[in-house]
Structures are given as structure tokens and as C-alpha cells.
Amino acid sequence: FADVEVEWSAKVLTHDTENVRYMATHGDKRFTSKDANALLWKYGARDKQNVLLTGHWHHRSIKVDDENFRHISLPSLFTGNTYSDHAGFTTKAGFALFEESRKGELIHTDISL
């Protein structure tokens, strides 16, 4: 993917398309679950729809769904091991696809394996 530009920081990777800014981080640090406005101020783009992608919890959910911000916890390709099973962390494996509609709106497709 040599043609995909990604901005790197120690906490967040960002990638911009015409209408969406994707921000990706592992999701295990407290800053991702704190005030969404603070996160957007530091890493977001005010003229785009902002999408925060995390995966630490190995389950799919939409944690925040606002007009200009969505926080998506992505499913895991690897569903776990004996430790996660005994701890009650079970989920169905999967992945997500993202694209923009002709109107520039986010299309999020969740695919279970």
C-alpha cells in the first residue's frame, strides 16, 4: 500500500480520505475512552467525519455515534485462547470494511467469519 499516506504518532495513526479522517489506535490506553471532544481536538479534522478505530477488547461495538465522530471497537480476527475464554471474553471473529458513499458519507460494513 505504498500509495496510502498515514500520519504516525506514538499513540494514533491517522489516514485522511476526501471526507473522512480515520484514527487508529490499539485502544488499551485511557485517552481513547475519555472525553471524545479532547481526542478530536488533538487528532481529528474539523472539516471531516472522524472515525476512531480500536481493537483492544476483541469485540465489535460502536461506542460513540455522533454527527461528526464515531468510535468503533473492531472485531478480532483471532477470537482468543484459553485465558480469554476463562475470563469470559468470547466473540465471533470478523473484520470491517470502510468506504465512502457518493455523497461522501461513511459506509461501515462488519463481516463475521
C-alpha positions, -999 to +999 in steps of 0.1 A: +000+000+000+027+024-010+001+050-021-017+052+013-005+081+033-006+076+071+004+101+097+022+084+126+024+093+162+032+072+192-005+070+201-026+073+170-022+065+133-043+088+110-054+085+074-075+110+055-098+104+026-117+132+009-144+133+036-133+110+065-104+110+089-096+076+102-078+075+136-065+040+147-050+030+180-049-002+200-075+010+224-058-001+257-049+034+268-072+056+288-071+085+264-094+066+240-122+062+265-120+097+280-137+128+266-142+123+228-140+161+223-105+162+237-095+133+214-110+151+184-093+184+192-059+167+193-062+142+165-094+149+145-101+170+115-128+197+119-138+196+083-143+158+081-162+130+096-138+114+122-137+077+129-117+063+158-109+026+153-098+005+183-095-032+189-082-039+224-114-056+237-116-081+208-153-074+203-174-053+179-193-023+191-200+013+183-190+031+214-199+067+202-220+076+172-222+113+168-228+135+137-191+141+131-175+114+153-178+076+155-158+053+178-158+018+166-144-012+186-134-036+158-138-074+160-108-096+162-096-119+135-083-141+164-111-149+188-089-157+218-073-185+237-079-204+269-071-173+290-097-151+272-122-180+272-119-185+310-121-147+316-154-146+296-140-127+266-156-146+237-166-132+204-172-141+168-142-134+146-145-109+118-133-077+102-147-044+090-147-026+056-150+012+052-158+032+021-174+065+013-208+068-004-212+091-035-223+118-010-191+114+010-207+096+039-191+067+057-202+032+048-192+007+075-196-030+068-190-055+095-182-091+083-183-121+106-162-151+099 
